[in-house]
Amino acid sequence: MESVEIINGFYDFVKSDDVLDIARLKPNSFVRKSPMEFPHIIRFMLSRGPDNTTVELDKYCESVGIQTVSRQAYSSSRQQIQPKVFKHLNNWLIDKIYECNNYKNMERSIDTRN
């Protein structure tokens, strides 16, 4: 499995109902349709650059073709995420990296470069 396949699989995994169930801080979190739904929030958090939040949100929304989201709306949505979902996502990603066997061990660390 190549790195690109792992990343694409990760984004598909983020969209799953199982992940959404873990991510909900409250039962009614992420049930309404909004321009920046849960998968977009996670993708934005992981792809964010050095600019301020407003500029980064504008760039992200334009790049994925969704309606522009305000900093306040993003912040409000982000606060509805259960922190334990990040551990779940990280574990999935680590499992996939180990499954692919496309890495070299280098004295107790892993080099995932090809």
Contacts in CASP RR format, 6 or more apart in sequence:
PFRMAT RR
TARGET T0000
AUTHOR 0000-0000-0000
METHOD contacts of the structure
MODEL  1
MESVEIINGFYDFVKSDDVLDIARLKPNSFVRKSPMEFPHIIRFMLSRGP
DNTTVELDKYCESVGIQTVSRQAYSSSRQQIQPKVFKHLNNWLIDKIYEC
NNYKNMERSIDTRN
1 96 0 8 1.000
1 99 0 8 1.000
1 100 0 8 1.000
1 102 0 8 1.000
2 100 0 8 1.000
2 102 0 8 1.000
3 102 0 8 1.000
3 112 0 8 1.000
3 114 0 8 1.000
6 93 0 8 1.000
6 96 0 8 1.000
6 97 0 8 1.000
6 100 0 8 1.000
9 96 0 8 1.000
10 89 0 8 1.000
10 92 0 8 1.000
10 93 0 8 1.000
10 96 0 8 1.000
11 39 0 8 1.000
11 43 0 8 1.000
13 19 0 8 1.000
13 89 0 8 1.000
13 92 0 8 1.000
14 38 0 8 1.000
14 39 0 8 1.000
14 42 0 8 1.000
14 43 0 8 1.000
14 89 0 8 1.000
15 39 0 8 1.000
19 85 0 8 1.000
19 88 0 8 1.000
19 89 0 8 1.000
20 30 0 8 1.000
20 38 0 8 1.000
22 82 0 8 1.000
22 84 0 8 1.000
22 85 0 8 1.000
22 88 0 8 1.000
23 29 0 8 1.000
23 30 0 8 1.000
23 38 0 8 1.000
23 81 0 8 1.000
23 82 0 8 1.000
23 85 0 8 1.000
24 30 0 8 1.000
24 80 0 8 1.000
24 82 0 8 1.000
25 79 0 8 1.000
25 80 0 8 1.000
25 81 0 8 1.000
25 82 0 8 1.000
26 80 0 8 1.000
29 80 0 8 1.000
29 81 0 8 1.000
30 37 0 8 1.000
30 38 0 8 1.000
30 77 0 8 1.000
30 80 0 8 1.000
34 73 0 8 1.000
34 77 0 8 1.000
35 61 0 8 1.000
35 66 0 8 1.000
35 67 0 8 1.000
35 68 0 8 1.000
35 69 0 8 1.000
36 44 0 8 1.000
36 61 0 8 1.000
36 66 0 8 1.000
36 69 0 8 1.000
36 73 0 8 1.000
36 74 0 8 1.000
36 77 0 8 1.000
38 77 0 8 1.000
38 81 0 8 1.000
40 60 0 8 1.000
40 64 0 8 1.000
40 66 0 8 1.000
41 74 0 8 1.000
41 77 0 8 1.000
41 78 0 8 1.000
41 81 0 8 1.000
42 89 0 8 1.000
43 60 0 8 1.000
43 64 0 8 1.000
44 56 0 8 1.000
44 57 0 8 1.000
44 60 0 8 1.000
44 74 0 8 1.000
45 78 0 8 1.000
47 60 0 8 1.000
48 56 0 8 1.000
48 60 0 8 1.000
49 56 0 8 1.000
51 59 0 8 1.000
53 71 0 8 1.000
53 74 0 8 1.000
53 75 0 8 1.000
54 70 0 8 1.000
54 71 0 8 1.000
57 68 0 8 1.000
57 69 0 8 1.000
57 70 0 8 1.000
57 71 0 8 1.000
57 74 0 8 1.000
58 68 0 8 1.000
61 67 0 8 1.000
61 68 0 8 1.000
61 69 0 8 1.000
62 68 0 8 1.000
97 103 0 8 1.000
97 110 0 8 1.000
97 112 0 8 1.000
102 112 0 8 1.000
102 114 0 8 1.000
103 110 0 8 1.000
103 111 0 8 1.000
103 112 0 8 1.000
104 110 0 8 1.000
104 111 0 8 1.000
104 113 0 8 1.000
105 111 0 8 1.000
END
